[in-house]
Amino acid sequence: MSPEVALPILIPLTAGALSMAFWRSRMMQRLIGVAGTAALLATSLWLFASVQEQGHVIMNAGGWAAPFGITLVADHLSAIMVLLTGIIGFAVAVYSLPTIGRGHETFGYYPLLHLLLAGVAGAFLTGDIFNLYVWFEVMLLASFALLILGGERAQMEGAIKYVTLNLLSSVIFLSAIGLLYGLVGTLNMADIARRVALVEDNTLIDIVAVMFMISFGIKAAAFPLFFWLPAAYHTPPVAVSALFAGLLTKVGVYALFRVFTLIFNQSVDFTHEILLWGAALTMLTGVLGAAAQFEFRRILSFHIVSQIGYMLMGLALFTPLALVGGVFYILHHIIVKTNLFLISGIVYRLKGTHDLKKLGGVYKAWPLLGVLFLIPALSLAGVPPLSGFFAKFVLIRASIEAGEITITVIALLVGLLTLYSMTKIWAEVFWKKAPDEDSAAKRVAPVSQRHLWLMILPIVGLAACTVFIGLNGQLLYDVAEASAAQLLDPQGYIDAVLGEQP
Amino acid sequence: MEPIMAVVIGVIYASAIYMMLRRSIVKLVIGLILISNAANLLIFTVAGMTRDAPPLIPMNGDPLGDVVADPLPQALVLTAIVIAFGVLSFAVVLIRRAYQIVRVDDLDQMKDTDT
């Protein structure tokens, strides 16, 4: 028995149920919000440590042996993702205390937050493809509700696009599961991986593979299926945006990594070539979209799309080094992106707008905030010695070694354009003189010191993580390398789940 | 039976996509309902339709016959129906609220968040 595999799912579910029980007490809900996510962070550390020790940590739910019951599997990649979920969940829960209004809290913000975290952790940990679908739906339903809490016009319009495309993606996923079950007659991912090799007609497998690619591509916001993301992510409260930016698309990326290393690895020339071009176009369209925007969170939303391209590039090149780069990139990106969204929230709280043209002079008034913005922003653009530099360096080196010159050039160009966007935000929000105070649309209520500190605390923590990754690149590289080695060895996963086959 | 089901499922998918491509948000939701039903039927059909005994071991402990229906796809479809029900009821409430706030039933008018 290894309870640490199930706990990252059970803790948020319990915390969510508890906060439902204290529906009327906002104080208790806040307390459970912070305590529950802290417990999630603690267990994810425990899981991470035991995966480092054992390689694969496996639990058969209900004691049913592997191909028949639902198996929970944690390998290095899952453990990393769950750890990041814990970090982001805790940071966002602390950040929510001063920023989420009374209206949101009384309509169940905290229970939904826990449910979302449970869905995300479940998707990372399950070893059963249909169960993956169920966790996707848990996560989606929670995210739908979080997205429209507040009920403003922009939220409704964004939500319709978000809901429609994600439901469509789920239906494609479900159809693909059905077809795959028809082909191999099993749902356990390790068992599927074993039996897919025995199917004679490779074309059928390729078709199912492309269906999975489209479905997860929509969820990961890859080109050409990304447009729901910039339409929706800037509408909810900042804490929700930050949570979505950090975790939701990355679940799609994780599913792509899992499925296209473990199950669909027999016609790499076909599937991974599509992924490679998808990755290149995702990077380019994302960064160009961001260049045209003049709203803080919209720029960041388009940058999520662009960064997804880098992660997919790591998967698509499908060499050991490229996978290391891809995993490293996910690791760095989740922390940095969430942090940038949280900072945009503070700027909004201080200045009352997200519009770059109306902002200005933040550095002069709050120099610490400027420094805190520069850390993740420069890291996102890949400036050494911050975390993004190592992630990009590994990926670009891998693409040169693989002889893919086009994607190397695109990746470098996109890095440059990312720097352009970040300097645009820096210049407009922090550096330039504030426009006339009279023209500011509304007077902003003063922020109490205690609230400001509660908002800054998670940002400092996440920035510290970024600097830590940057200064200890080798340590994190080793972790990413271990997970890439596992991803490239599907037989190891199969043996770990099903037991050694004769 | 399978060929008929294949055609039926194809028609449902096609009509669902047609409905989703229309501009009205009500028809969009109808399209979503249809497409999730098509997926359920697909799972049911692809897993193999057997016209034989249910997969239940009799009380006297006799072993199962050679040909029994596969219970797993039915469990999957049941789960998928429940999930689709929850999600679609959310979608219906969402379009109602969206209509109350935006006051149009036309997706082309909902472009505030696009640019």
Interface residues (C-beta under 8 A of the other chain):
Chain A: F130 Y133 V134 E137 L140 L141 F144 A145 I148 G151 E152 R153 A154 M156 E157 G158 A159 I160 K161 V163 T164 L167 L168 S170 V171 L174 S175 I177 G178 L179 Y181 G182 L187 F227 A231 A232 H234 T235
Chain B: M20 I25 L28 L32 I35 S36 A38 A39 N40 L42 I43 V46 A47 G48 L72 P73 L76 T79 A80 I83 G86 V87 L88 F90 A91 L94 I95 R97 A98 I101 V102 L107 M110 K111 D112 T113 D114
